[in-house]
Amino acid sequence: MHKKNTPAKAIQGIISVNSRGTGFVKDESAKDDDIEIGPESLNCALHKDEVEIRLTGKRSLRDRRLAEVVKIIKRSRERFVGVLKKDSASQSFYVKPDDWRCYVDFWIAEGKRREAKECDKVLIHLLPWTDPKERPEAEVVEIIGTAGEHNTEMRAIALARGFSSSFPPNVEHEARAMKEDEKRIFSEEIPKRKDFRNTTTFTIDPVDAKDFDDALSFKKLPSRQSSGQAIYEVGVHIADVSFFVRENTALNTEARERGFSVYLVDRTIPMLPEALSNDLCSLNPDEDKFAFSAVFEINDKAEVLSRWFGRTVIRSVKRFTYENAQKVIDAKTGALSEELLTLNRLAKIMQERNRAAGAIDFAQDEVKFELDKDGWPIRVYKKPHLQTHKLIEEWMLLANREVAQFLAEVREKQKSKAPVLYRIHDLPDSDKITELALFVRALGHHFPMTGKSVTGKDLQQLFKKIEGSAEEALIKTTALRSMSKAIYSTKNIGHFGLAMPFYTHFTSPIRRYADLLIHRMLAGHLHGEKMNEEEWSAYEHLAAHITEREIGAAEAERESVKIKKVEYMSERVGQEFSGVISGVTEWGMYIEENDTKAEGMAALRNFGDDFYSLDEKHYCIVGARTKKKYSLGDKVRFKIIGADTERKTLDYQIV
């Protein structure tokens, strides 16, 4: 009697595709390695598509389970950016995508390429593709410019992730109409708000900032008889974007779709049109502005005695940069010195209290570029960490935490089913922490852990021990990668990295859609402004969408920095530099240059003194004959031997 073959279980998931065209899908029901899908079994699936796969019963050379894609449930995207090229044999046009994880070229039929010429960088739309034996077809949607030009490359980075520098005409029209009606809007609305225009208020922002999301106000109150302690009223005033951007408008639809403003090396691609982001909503100095405010009575120990939330009108008397506010604090004299010194002192107490609770500081050096008029990098420097950065950060953290706690308390008290949008950060995965501990040990450091799972204090101790060492940046980066990612969710689990049981985003509604939603939720509770049921039911989907847009914005920002690093180093081919080994693989080692943080590959084929191979267990490359060892975290001298600005890669050679 023959046994019937049981059909393999269908597994659904998001597929990740590497540059060699091999796909991987995580099986949530198993702790096994990711499932591997060979190039011949992708069946038209592209990177990040939602797919259904079936196991083949076979295993790969690395002993992973093998599968094939049987259905594409949902395309991750249908728009791609790439360079238009011409096939010399057939004279037909095709687009080679910029994304190296896109393993196919897209054929462009003659009537589908608009006016695009060979070597133009273009935005294309993928047409239905269901036969893996056929080359996918696409049509040109937009001609970005000549490939390789600075402006073209910056726009391409953003467009590839769905962020456009221009807004649809109906969105611009709504923004302009409000700006034209500004006088009437303000005269009617101001009497309905709590007036803070006579309270000392100011902003602290980067020197090149054009939109001002947040302002601080400060007032010393009479001390309480019982305690004799000084009492202060501190207002965290946030641009009231929700007043201008209402539901069921073109402005709201566009802001929701974008989710974030994007900050590239040389430009900002805003979430809102300029009439709002730099004008109506922005808390510019010496202008009456609408804010949504969190106002605290706070004592000398930085303890919150009371809090008030509501819509206000403010007038900033001073626009500080981080640098000139720091000068006032250092000199202990100057414009608003009393206010700045008191707020800074209280911020330091809050910072220490958060640290004692287990908040982790992952701050690392940030590289900035000075560009010439054509966008070419002529200088690279590290952005300094100032106390004024921490001052603003601590007051924003306080406002975000208190708003989240208030919304959660109201929900509990009213037994309400209305969701709250939290910013959550899960506990680290235990397997990844075990790997981190092994990694840290391999670099010669001890990772102190107080229990089976890691705590924020454990990580604080580790970072203190490695401070100033060559491996500091490497260990911090690896620790960060072993953490869960912070996301938006209606299900609160607290924020591990900040050591806060309640946390949300309230302080940046000009550049983050999540904060705009929180303002609406807060208004709903404070003023009885009800949201329609469709909006409520869509919140979990919205949380996932905004998280996805955040990833896209961060990728675009990193990519723009990477391009400038490669361009800067391309003029220094043949020169020697110092760096740290940041990665080891079967084919070579990655080295990060000390000043620019530009990472390049030193290929093993260029090591002339011996045959080297990877010792995976000890994170090092070892010479077969000489036993010479290159380990992760080692300081090395290297020479730049090649730079590919198109592929954004650097080739290094050990000297």
DOVEXLO-476526 format. One record per residue: x, y, z of N, C-alpha, C in turn. Coordinates in steps of 0.001 Angstrom, whole numbers, plus 500000, padded with zeros to 6 digits. Example, Ala and Ser with C-alpha at 12.3 -4.5 7.8 and 13.67 -1.06 7.14 Angstrom:
2
513190494310507800512300495500507800513200496700507800 512850497750507080513670498940507140512900500030507870 
This chain:
655
500845498800500000500000500000500000500886501258500000 500638502155499075501472503361498968500924504468499852 501880505149500526501505506330501324501282507505500389 500242508285500680500015509500499886501016510567500312 501557511315499334502457512421499660501643513582500224 501986514008501442501300515157502034501865516429501419 500985517308500893501514518545500302502237519380501366 503347519989500967504131520802501898503306521988502379 503504522336503641502773523448504247503154524765503562 502144525587503275502412526904502701502797527853503825 503835528618503589504320529587504586504258530969503956 503742531931504717503673533300504212504695534176504934 505237535146504221506209536040504852506719537078503883 507626537911504369508267538941503542509595538380503052 509816538449501748511044537891501184512143538957501131 513346538562501550514529539421501404515381538818500302 515806539631499360516597539124498229517970539788498260 519039538977498112520383539567498106520839539862496678 522050540398496542522532540848495225522743539688494255 522849538471494777523027537305493899521690536704493470 520590537351493887519273536880493479518781535693494287 519317535513495492518833534448496382517899535076497406 516749534442497614515758534980498545515769534247499881 515300534938500921515206534347502260513890534784502892 513211533832503532511962534133504228512063533587505644 511669534407506618511698533982508022510438533178508309 510609531993508877509467531175509286509187531490510749 508109532244511007507797532685512370507480531513513295 507058530367512712506651529220513542507833528328513920 509029528636513392510191527783513684511372528650514087 512243528095514945513435528842515389514616528566514478 514346527840513403515379527447512448515915528684511714 516981528469510919517484529540510055516391529986509088 516599531146508450515663531588507415515583530530506315 514426530458505667514248529523504545514847530170503296 515571529374502512516270529900501331515487529594500060 515438530577499163514784530406497859515810530745496784 516187529762495998517183529970494942516663530880493849 517562531502493060517137532424491991516129531799491032 516279530490490776515379529811489831513989529567490424 513832529775491739512545529494492399511835530749492901 512342531943492510511730533192492983510389533470492307 510225532982491071508955533139490338508426534580490358 509292535513489982508950536935489826508872537722491144 509179537108492255509160537839493531510361538771493598 510128539975494145511184540969494309511384541274495793 512497541921496110512865542217497498511718542881498264 511424542338499440510403542846500382508963542576499953 508748541806498873507374541412498521506820540480499596 505502540533499773504845539545500660504507538333499804 505020537177500199504901535986499346504377534779500115 503919533805499316503596532484499871504612531508499280 505247530717500139506258529764499662505902528354500109 506450527362499374506307525959499789507688525334499882 507902524551500930509179523851501111509321522756500066 510537522581499559510776521553498536511205520223499158 511554520264500457512046519044501108513555518899500978 514184519801500227515653519748500060516305520792500957 517658520683501069518404521646501879519547522232501066 519936523469501397520998524157500652522371523693501138 523443524177500478524817523830500876525107524260502310 524446525349502761524623525819504146523600525189505087 522935524125504597521975523341505392520724524129505785 520350525095504933519073525777505147517977525030504403 516741525098504912515606524521504188515384525306502900 515096524591501805514865525239500511513370525298500217 512959526336499494511540526496499148511442527194497808 510200527258497295509938528020496068508746528939496312 508745530076495622507623531014495729506480530479494887 505301530343495514504138529861494755503132530983494489 503256532086495233502298533180495031502886534491495563 502693535576494806503045536911495311501757537515495854 501692537657497173500479538170497812500376539679497599 501506540366497817501490541827497664502886542320497302 502938543127496240504207543738495866504581544797496912 505847544802497313506335545821498250506290547185497580 506663547214496307506616548466495546506586548148494058 506094549113493303506025548944491852506811550037491143 507447550903491910508254551979491327509723551788491708 510594551950490729512025551753490937512792552889490269 513985553120490756514866554125490165516064553417489560 516483553851488367517651553237487737518130554052486551 519142553525485900519743554214484751519265553561483453 518829554408482503518381553905481198519608553539480357 519616552297479885520739551822479064520197551243477760 521104551095476765520698550572475460521443549272475185 520687548247474810521299546964474482521896547060473070 523217546855472968523892547064471677523436546070470611 523060544866471032522654543844470054521255544118469509 520279544332470420518880544477469984518467545933469788 519329546872470243519025548309470186517801548683471042 517386547768471909516241548069472788516752548691474091 515854549405474775516228550087476013515817549263477233 516624549374478273516283548730479542516794549610480685 516248549385481878516681550147483058517375549203484028 518591549590484383519339548857485404519041549537486735 518342548838487663517940549491488920519133549838489817 519013550952490540520047551359491501520132550380492671 518992549826493056518940548915494208519601547595493831 520744547294494453521494546076494111520747544805494501 519688544934495322518895543749495688517855543411494618 517746544298493615516834544052492501517635543309491428 517386542021491293518264541125490516517944541109489018 516936541877488593516567541875487163516643543294486593 516856543393485291516730544662484585515311544757484035 514837545979483805513470546180483323513491546661481868 512797545921481007512737546266479595511748547416479400 512132548422478601511274549588478343510911549601476858 509637549391476568509181549415475172509299550837474613 509426550966473301509702552259472653508715553348473072 507444553013473150506444554043473492506348554326474978 507174553668475787507035553777477246508200554517477910 509092555130477103510251555747477756510212557273477753 509073557839477351508933559304477292510061559894476454 510718560924476972511828561546476232513181561130476808 513175560081477627514409559678478320515478559217477338 516732559615477616517874559251476769518770558265477524 519637557623476774520603556715477386521424557477478438 521659556820479573522402557393480719521576558370481560 520283558530481249519406559296482142519038558415483337 518910559047484483518372558325485642516867558567485632 516096557497485774514636557599485627513906556884486758 512672557324486973511747556627487869510819555827486974 510697554512487234509864553660486380508767552985487185 507720552591486467506616551846487080506599550444486479 506657549420487337506666548026486895505287547626486381 505223547088485166503964546576484611503772545141485108 502551544582485024502331543224485550503381542237485024 503982541492485948505035540522485600504726539206486296 504366538196485499503959536916486084504751535723485542 505513535932484463506264534824483859507765535026484100 508377534185484970509805534368485271510724534150484068 510191533519483007511009533299481799511099534575480960 510168535507481191510149536765480449510825537868481271 511487538800480567512080539935481260510949540890481660 510971541437482894509879542330483302509864543619482479 508648544101482203508485545359481464508127546483482430 508533547706482074508201548878482892508024550080481987 507468551157482549507330552400481793507965553536482589 508552554482481897509182555626482549508097556572483059 508175556905484344507206557806484970507780559224485041 509097559297485326509725560612485493511203560534485094 511663561552484380513094561651484059513724562501485160 514623561890485935515199562587487092516343563497486667 517168563039485722518305563840485264519432562937484802 520575563525484512521724562749484045522356562008485212 522520560698485040523097559872486106524466560398486500 524743560399487812526047560840488308526069562276488778 525128563096488291525084564495488735524510564559490152 525046565460490959524671565552492375523162565672492579 522549566642491893521121566881492080520292565667491684 520690565029490588520000563822490110520079562720491164 521278562486491697521478561385492649520708561604493944 520671562848494432519940563135495674518433562913495488 517905563413494358516471563226494083516149561743493893 517070561037493237516861559607492966516780558801494260 517647559119495216517647558428496514516273558533497179 515713559747497167514413559978497802513283559319497011 513285559511495677512216558948494834512172557421494901 513351556796495030513410555333495101512639554816496308 512483555663497312511778555241498537510423555933498681 509978556552497592508627557121497578508506558524498136 509630559254498226509586560633498728509898561600497586 508918562450497267509113563403496164509321564808496713 510193565583496018510426566958496483509259567881496155 508430567480495200507286568339494841505992567745495383 504990568611495532503682568196496054502630568272494950 501613567421494996500527567509494010499864568891494064 499355569383492928498766570739492874497667570971493907 496805569945494168495702570162495132496229570352496559 497374569721496877497984569866498207498561571277498347 499292571719497327499852573076497329498731574120497409 497631573858496705496498574791496682495918574961498089 495719573853498811495171573927500175496104574717501093 497412574469500962498392575171501809498390576666501512 498356577019500219498368578438499815497113579167500298 495969578479500192494686579086500588494707579456502075 495316578585502900495402578885504334496339580060504599 497450580083503871498414581181504047497765582515503676 496981582520502600496306583748502152495244584217503145 494702583250503922493631583558504879494180583673506313 495501583830506426496189583780507731495623584788508731 495422586057508304494983587111509230493643586757509878 492693586342509041491361585998509573491451584801510521 492205583762510088492335582544510903492867582888512291 493934583710512339494561584034513623493658584912514491 493013585903513886492165586797514700490983586041515307 490440585062514594489309584282515118489748583248516155 490933582677515974491364581543516798492062581955518088 492824583061518072493622583436519255492790583526520541 491591584160520526490817584261521779490412582898522369 490422581842521560490004580516522047491143579773522755 492352580350522770493539579642523257494104580275524533 494840579462525279495554579983526446496731580807525930 496880582011526456497844582961525906499169582926526680 500236582530525993501575582477526593502495583546525995 501919584528525300502757585491524588503572586384525524 503150586480526791503911587290527753504853586448528610 504947585167528307505885584287529018507130584118528151 508310584240528745509573584136527984509658582790527267 509719582861525944509694581658525098510780581768524036 511454580633523741512542580647522750512697579264522113 513420579234521003513695577963520315515204577719520293 515598576439520269517005576043520073517022574982518980 517692575283517873517674574389516710519030574389516006 519232573475515048520467573512514254520589574826513505 521815575201513190522085576483512543521385576605511184 521203575453510481520591575497509145519108575129509146 518480575080510329517058574696510418516168575742509758 515134575258509070514179576178508436512791576051509058 512519574879509676511239574714510368511509574504511857 510689575144512683510879575077514135509659574392514758 509851573130515134508779572307515707508470572674517151 509532572991517907509369573077519362509990574336519942 509381574833521011509905575981521752509770575676523244 510602576323524063510517576188525519510133577537526109 509265577522527120508982578753527867509386578518529317 509723579621530003510245579492531369509725580639532226 509266580272533428508810581294534374509079580776535787 509706581626536602509928581241537999508664581570538782 508159580602539566506929580788540345507294581035541810 506359581616542600506636581789544038506855580416544680 507853580301545564508134578988546191507005578627547144 506779577309547271505722576808548157506166576980549614 505248577411550453505568577671551862506163576438552541 505529575286552319505916574064553040507338573620552712 507705573657551420509006573118551027510099574176550975 509722575413550707510729576466550557511533576312549274 511192575285548471511929575026547227511456575936546105 512383576261545213512011577046544037511103576206543142 510093576849542552509169576172541633509227576906540292 509253576131539227509333576713537889508169576226537035 507713577093536151506751576671535130507534576554533818 507590575337533293508295575093532032507277574607531004 507207575328529883506293574934528807507067574319527656 506606573155527218507144572554525987506074572804524926 506343573764524053505343574219523082505661573627521708 504696572901521165504897572183519905503981572763518829 504531572959517629503754573511516513502406572795516389 501326573570516354499974572976516305499594572646514855 500261571641514311500030571230512914498611570689512737 498074570028513757496739569408513624495637570455513445 495911571707513841494928572768513605494823573061512113 495959573018511414495992573352509986495757572133509089 496261570980509504496130569763508682494998568916509255 493834569032508640492629568349509141492397567046508380 491614566169509017491247564915508349490437565215507083 490434564250506177489676564346504920490096565538504056 491386565881504111491918566920503223493052566322502398 493370566983501295494488566524500457495805566631501228 495933567674502062497131567858502889497350566664503811 496260566206504434496362565082505367496723563790504641 496096563562503493496371562348502717497839562289502317 498379563423501860499782563477501427500737563300502609 500427563962503732501283563848504921501293562415505437 500127561781505425500024560380505898500830559457504992 500750559687503682501474558843502726502982558989502917 503449560226503072504891560464503269505347559964504632 504595560311505673504911559841507024506003560617507731 506983561092506963508167561754507536508726562789506572 509445563755507128510349564572506314511642563779506181 512353563995505082513606563271504844514753564277504814 515810563980505589516945564899505697518158564296504990 518378564744503752519533564281502992520723565192503293 521879564839502752523107565576503023522952567072502763 522242567427501707522203568836501289520816569448501254 519789568703501642518418569227501489517450568500502411 516306569135502607515199568506503326514067568288502341 513502567088502345512299566823501555511159566768502575 510387567861502684509449567983503801508203567120503657 507593566834504808506330566091504835505169567010504445 505334568311504726504290569303504449504833570380503508 503969570990502688504439572075501813505068573209502620 505950573949501955506721575007502617505837576057503291 504690576363502694503786577368503277503389576993504704 503363575685504989503060575221506347504340574968507142 505251574145506564506411573683507333507357574809507735 507560575803506849508501576889507157507805578179507570 506467578192507490505772579472507708504640579345508730 503445578930508277502277578932509163502478578129510447 503034576908510338503179576034511507504469576302512280 505508576759511588506835576907512189506853577991513274 507470577691514417507491578615515555508602579662515375 508453580472514331509455581487513989509480582586515058 510653583208515285510738584247516315509932585496515955 509470586187517011508772587484516880507496587397516041 506852586228516059505557586062515372504603585312516305 503318585700516284502308584936517028502149583582516346 502217582505517148502131581157516579501222580268517429 500533579327516756499689578366517459500541577176517892 500357576780519148501093575616519658500138574670520360 500547573419520453499911572447521348500948572265522445 500574572579523677501587572719524722501428571709525854 502586571314526399502651570525527633503359571417528638 502636571858529666503185572827530619503307572168531989 504507572271532566504792571571533816505170572547534919 504647572260536121505206572897537317506230571910537841 507442572404538079508546571494538367509409572113539469 509916571277540386510717571835541487512214571723541206 513016572119542182514466572153542013515086570766541853 514328569725542220514819568352542045514352567776540706 513809568626539862513282568234538545512137567235538674 511343567378539738510161566527539925508939567277539399 508105566581538626506901567203538063505827567259539144 505398568470539494504364568654540524502971568690539901 502890569237538671501599569236537961501872569376536473 500868569016535672501024569130534222499711569627533626 499810570330532524498633570830531802498899570676530314 497897570205529589498015570083528132496914570923527491 497238571598526401496195572348525713496730573175524560 495791573761523832496145574597522682496445576009523160 497530576574522629498005577869523115498374578784521939 498623580055522268499260580977521320500539581451522010 501658581413521281502955581774521859503646582802520964 504712583389521485505538584297520677506988584114521125 507789583486520284509195583242520609509974584556520538 510751584835521601511507586099521627512936585909521128 513362584639520964514757584405520577514886583081519835 515631583104518717515937581877517975517408581542518217 517652580584519138519016580138519412519412579034518439 520706578981518101521269577752517524521832576964518706 522085575673518507522680574875519588524002575493520041 524744576028519075526077576559519377526005577854520200 525128578796519790525134580051520560524427579916521909 523503578957522029522915578669523350523984578058524265 524859577221523690525940576604524460526916577667524978 527178578668524144528087579753524558527532580493525777 526225580726525794525583581398526937525743580545528193 525510579233528053525629578328529205527072578289529708 528031578207528781529445578144529173529902579441529849 529442580578529301529865581883529844529062582281531081 527922581589531290526997581890532405526474583336532346 526510583893531155525974585242530956525562585396529492 524675586353529231524210586549527865522700586480527800 522164586497526577520707586500526384520061585291527055 519051585555527901518265584523528596519150583524529362 520239584029529952521180583134530640520536582433531839 519717583150532615519082582530533786518184581364533353 517394581625532309516479580586531812517263579363531323 518287579614530494519066578507529924519802577721530999 520409578408531957521171577735533006520266576881533896 519076577397534224518144576627535067517615575408534308 517199575621533057516680574502532255517755573435532040 519004573871531871520108572934531669520374572124532947 520344572821534096520567572138535378519483571087535627 518232571453535369517125570504535558517224569344534563 517641569653533318517790568603532296518842567585532711 519938568055533322520997567140533779520474566198534865 519628566719535759519033565873536815518138564810536174 517312565244535187516413564289534500517223563236533751 518314563666533119519170562745532364519762561676533281 520234562118534454520822561189535414519762560221535947 518540560739536172517448559893536676517068558835535628 517018559248534354516694558291533280517792557236533156 519051557685533304520176556746533220520107555726534356 519767556208535565519650555317536730518537554296536537 517509554688535746516400553753535470516771552727534402 517899552964533707518361551994532697518318552499531272 518106553818531071518097554365529705519487554222529097 519532553843527818520803553559527148521136554693526186 522389555130526222522839556179525308523658555536524187 523048555445522999523733554848521843524440555910520993 524502557141521483525037558252520678526436557942520147 526606558181518851527907557993518211528231559213517363 529501559314516957529912560445516130529103560495514840 528628561701514515527879561900513269528745562711512317 528876562207511089529726562861510097528902563840509264 529422565062509093528762566069508272529704566472507128 529109567017506058529902567402504885529722568873504554 530800569475504077530703570794503459530792570547501955 529797571038501218529744570793499779530038572073499009 530603571929497798530792573114496950529488573397496203 529492574390495329528246574802494648527654573695493770 528480572724493356527984571615492530527629570380493355 527699570525494696527334569402495559528461568419495813 529705568794495436530842567878495639531410568098497046 531707567015497790532203567182499163533645567701499200 533842568846499855535193569420499927535760569345501346 534878569078502329535353568932503709534424567991504450 535007567197505321534202566298506149534597566547507602 533611566568508490533912566842509906532885566130510785 533254565932512051532339565285512996531499566346513690 530200566074513780529289567012514443529526566916515956 529785568043516617530077567975518064528819567655518882 529004566928519993527894566667520928527905567766521977 526903568618521981526845569734522928525841569441524042 526024570110525170525081569955526275523695570465525867 523657571474524955522353572004524531521534570963523756 522221570027523067521490568925522416520760568098523483 521488567800524569520890566998525651519797567785526363 519995569111526505518984569952527157517641569796526440 517652570046525136516410569938524352515866568512524399 516767567537524231516338566130524208515599565750525492 516128566167526651515502565779527928514113566384528099 513943567656527694512615568275527819511622567654526837 512102567260525664511216566591524700510834565183525208 511813564481525788511533563154526362510468563259527446 510598564295528283509622564494529362508220564690528791 508097565583527794506783565853527194506209564593526557 507030563861525804506565562631525146506077561600526165 506846561441527239506484560460528275505187560852528976 505085562140529359503906562588530120502632562530529273 502732562851527992501562562763527097501115561302526976 502075560389526775501741558956526646501066558446527913 501609558855529081501051558406530358499636558951530556 499454560232530208498140560864530346497101560144529480 497439559885528207496498559219527297496158557812527787 497164557096528313496926555742528835496028555789530076 496263556786530939495452556922532167493998557242531830 493794558172530884492433558560530479491710557351529889 492414556597529057491832555407528410491383554396529469 492240554222530478491943553274531560490752553757532380 490764555049532734489718555638533573488353555577532891 488350555869531579487086555908530837486689554543530278 487530553519530558487312552170529989487084552275528470 487890553157527871487726553464526447488442552439525577 487858552156524416488507551254523451489309552041522412 489226553369522507489959554209521551491458553961521706 492153553708520598493581553379520715494455554589521004 495642554302521526496696555303521686497853554830520814 498496555754520135499645555388519313500905555536520159 501476554399520542502688554412521367503931554260520495 505051554731521029506365554439520451506951553359521360 507078552133520843507502551016521692508863550469521250 509545549853522193510856549252521930510928547973522747 510898546831522069510828545531522737512164545158523369 512108544194524302513327543650524903514164542985523818 515484543001523945516323542355522928516088540846522889 516250540263521710516127538822521525517287538128522248 516987537087523053518018536448523891519133535830523048 518794535254521877519818534651521012520796535716520509 520236536892520132521094537965519625522004538518520724 521491538536521959522304539021523078523426538025523385 523128536717523261524174535696523441525273535895522403 524846536162521139525820536423520060526642537679520363 525978538714520890526668539962521232527717539708522317 527340538907523333528273538597524427529504537868523895 529302536916522964530425536182522359531307537131521547 530657538011520829531360538999519991532230539914520860 531640540421521953532357541328522862533552540604523484 533334539328523849534411538521524447535542538299523435 535156538066522170536162537839521121537028539079520918 536486540262521243537257541501521117538031541822522404 537978540880523355538787541041524570538114541795525693 536778541928525637536053542632526703535051541689527368 534711542013528614533711541222529337532370541958529261 531308541207528957529969541799528910529230541404530189 529120542321531146528467541958532414526955541862532243 526390540718532623524929540559532569524435540119533935 523390540825534432522914540565535786521986539354535872 521429538941534762520506537801534791520519537085533464 519444536339533189519364535594531923519169536538530742 518429537618530969518222538573529873518968539864530191 519290540600529157520077541825529332519189542962529824 519759543862530618519035545055531060519748546288530499 519072547419530588519682548665530145520941548968530938 520922548632532235522091548896533086523277548032532676 523012546793532220524095545924531723524792546593530538 523987547131529620524551547776528430525295549061528804 524751549799529789525439551006530276526841550658530786 526906549562531577528190549123532144529187548758531043 528661548037530025529510547639528904530071548879528207 529197549849527904529619551050527182530626551867527997 530478551829529330531422552552530185532806551900530112 532825550548530092534095549803530062534861550011528758 534120550163527647534796550246526334535038551692525898 534608552651526753534734554071526386536182554426526045 536383555017524884537717555442524477538547554381523788 538037553128523760538795552050523109538573552090521596 539472551437520863539358551401519395538079550704518966 537616549783519810536434548976519436535121549626519856 535171550813520504533951551401521070532834551534520035 533122552184518903532085552416517879531570551093517332 532486550133517132532127548827516570531183548065517506 531522548053518805530683547333519784529329548028519927 529334549370519943528058550100520054527157549811518851 527760549811517653526990549536516429526433548117516469 527264547150516880526822545749516951525730545581518006 525894546283519144524874546220520205523552546779519694 523640547883518958522436548514518406521734547563517430 522536546855516610521955545907515645521322544702516330 521790544391517541521225543229518248519919543590518968 519638544886519047518399545349519684517209545173518748 516025545116519335514805545230518536514755546658518006 513967546878516967513811548238516431512619548908517122 512758550188517412511632550944517966510597551129516861 509327550897517191508245551001516193507043551730516794 506069552024515948504801552593516403503782551459516540 502981551509517617501988550454517831500879550952518754 499695550351518635498605550677519566498652549759520786 499563548785520767499722547858521909500983548247522665 500810548725523883501962549242524638502736548135525353 504052548118525135504920547201525899506067547995526538 505980549336526470507044550165527034508183550359526051 509153551150526493510307551467525639511570551033526365 512166549913525931513342549341526589514518550309526580 514841550879525418516023551731525281515975552975526143 514751553535526335514595554750527150514213554420528595 513986553129528874513583552668530217512318553392530685 511341553506529775510083554185530099508901553255529844 507997553101530838506831552231530627505815552807529634 505780554142529499504887554803528539505700555807527730 505552555726526408506275556681525567505547556844524243 505557558078523720504964558323522400505751559448521725 505326559847520538505955560958519823504950562094519704 505246563202520385504350564346520461505032565628519959 506378565611519875507136566861519796507585567293518394 507285566526517334507771566910515990506727566727514891 505552567359515011504489567107514018504747567716512641 505707568664512526506015569214511191506722568146510358 507494567272511022508295566302510270507917564840510491 506949564556511423506524563172511659505007563103511761 504396562236510968502932562129510966502413561538512278 503204560672512911502778560054514178502449561118515224 503273562169515294503062563230516282501769563986516003 501463564160514721500222564816514313499011563995514801 499111562667514686498036561792515163497872561901516677 499003561960517390498954562081518854498281563393519258 498554564472518515497899565758518795496379565618518640 495969564891517603494519564691517403493907563877518540 494623562846518966494126562023520077493994562865521346 495024563664521608495033564507522804493884565520522737 493707566130521570492604567092521391491264566406521621 491157565163521143489919564402521319489554564258522783 490547563973523621490296563803525056490068565138525754 490787566180525332490714567467526030489500568297525632 489116568211524354488057569097523850486835568354523329 486796567068523554485640566300523088485523566222521587 486670566379520880486650566255519416486711564777519057 485602564227518628485536562792518348486125562468516984 486794561326516919487294560848515625486274559885515048 486193559841513709485231558899513132485764557467513272 484836556503513248485187555100513529486196554543512538 486096554981511278487043554495510270488476554830510668 488677556068511192490015556490511611490522555594512742 489644555342513726490063554511514859490465553112514402 489617552495513573489869551100513178491120550971512316 491533552089511711492698552024510814494022552232511547 493971552450512872495189552861513568496319551839513574 496008550570513749497093549567513769497766549493512400 496940549582511338497488549603509973498350550855509783 497865551997510315498609553256510209499956553157510916 499964552524512095501200552368512869502234551605512051 501800550528511387502716549722510562503209550536509365 502294551304508755502646552127507583503689553182507957 503471553865509096504398554929509502505764554337509839 505767553179510494507037552507510812507800552198509530 507073551736508518507689551407507217508262552661506550 507521553771506632507994555026506038509234555544506788 509267555316508088510434555724508885511692554991508409 511543553694508128512671552896507632513148553459506290 512193553786505399512531554353504087513265555680504199 512793556547505107513431557855505307514858557683505839 515026556765506797516356556519507386517315555947506338 516799555044505493517630554457504418518099555544503450 517187556442503092517528557524502157518608558426502755 518459558754504030519437559612504705520817558950504729 520856557660505087522134556920505136522777556834503763 521933556590502751522436556452501373523068557750500880 522447558887501214522989560180500755524349560454501395 524508560050502664525793560207503356526840559286502733 526413558056502423527343557063501846527899557557500498 527033558130499665527472558650498360528563559706498552 528344560617499507529306561704499726530630561167500284 530563560133501098531796559516501622532615558921500478 531924558211499575532625557589498439533199558673497524 532416559730497260532904560827496409534135561489497030 534051561740498333535169562391499027536434561529498935 536297560232499156537457559324499124537953559073497698 537061559238496693537458558965495300538574559901494832 538688561074495469539758562023495112541052561732495882 541011560691496700542166560374497537542697558965497272 542395558426496081542914557106495686544438557174495677 545075556172496292546535556140496387547055556657497715 546187557375498460546617557905499761546420556871500872 547198557028501959547105556110503106546293556742504233 545564555884504962544719556326506075544799555316507220 544276555725508388544155554814509532542694554461509717 542445553226510154541063552803510368540978551621511302 539758551107511434539481549961512306538780548892511476 539160547630511683538480546529510976537062546409511530 536071546628510656534667546675511098533864545442510691 534461544579509867533756543360509451534714542393508798 534476541082508956535304540067508289534392539073507568 534776538708506334533986537765505536534934536778504856 534360535848504120535164534848503401536019535491502317 535572536645501806536277537244500665537116538476501041 537057538897502304537870540040502675537455540651503992 537985541837504272537623542514505514537158543936505209 536202544401506005535734545777505896536527546633506876 536918547822506407537677548746507249536951550082507262 536794550653508462536162551976508594537234553010508906 537340554023508029538336555080508209537976555922509436 538983556333510196538752556976511496537978558284511427 538325559170510493537722560509510492536413560588509706 536402560032508505535202560135507657534190559039507948 534631557969508651533801556772508889533430556086507570 534217556346506512533966555725505202534442554275505245 533522553357504942533843551929505005534184551405503618 535253550617503537535655550006502274536048548559502492 536242547848501385536573546423501443538026546193501036 538769545486501883540120545018501531539978543545501143 540002543282499835539757541912499342540956541015499622 540681539763500017541755538819500347542643538535499139 542079538655497923542877538369496720544042539356496562 543955540506497260545030541503497168546072541364498284 545891540340499153546873540103500222547981539235499617 549129539848499322550168539129498587551089538278499434 551100538461500779552124537798501594551753536399502065 550466535975501869550040534666502382548648534358501825 548202533117502085546820532752501747545997532887503030 545014533784503012544226534060504223542832533450504124 542310533021505285540936532492505315540236532982506579 538916532881506557538082533385507651538004532382508798 538271532858510012538003532089511233536732532697511833 535593532106511452534285532675511793534070532750513302 534541531722513994534317531620515443535001532748516212 536196533146515732536961534164516457536961535534515746 536069535703514756535907536985514060537244537525513545 537975536680512834539271537151512316539626536453511007 540624537027510309541198536475509085542602535977509460 542925534723509091544204534139509513545004533667508301 546317533959508313547226533511507256547578532039507443 547517531250506351547755529793506440549192529486506857 550148530197506310551566529900506566552106530701507751 551842532015507728552429532887508753551616532928510050 550368532461509981549432532536511117549162533995511530 549487534924510624549214536335510883547704536533510984 547281537332511937545852537437512232545377538889512130 544241539075511455543560540374511427542194540179512084 541993540817513249540758540604514008539857541827513971 538558541592514165537587542683514277538061543658515344 537986544945515055538377545954516036539840546335515985 540663545581515211542091545921515100542276547255514388 543255548037514862543629549273514165544557548897513013 544325549465511833545156549144510664545463550403509856 546545550333509060546837551356508059546453550764506713 545840551558505876545422551043504572545554552132503513 545520551686502261545595552602501119544303552450500314 543780553550499774542609553460498883543131553089497497 542615551972496951543077551558495618541972551669494566 540753551989494986539668552144494009538421552731494637 537651553481493842536381554053494311535390554024493153 534233553415493379533192553331492350531997554155492827 531864555375492280530790556260492746529410555788492295 529366554997491202528068554487490736527567553386491669 528466552459492007528067551353492900528211551721494376 528796552906494635528990553417496001529873552480496823 530994552031496229531902551134496938533326551689496924 534087551320497968535493551703498074536340550449498226 537478550417497539538415549290497653539653549750498400 539992549011499452541151549329500278542194548213500172 543426548549500565544490547547500627545310547807501889 545541546746502666546350546865503885547780547238503503 548386548171504268549793548532503995550653548171505208 
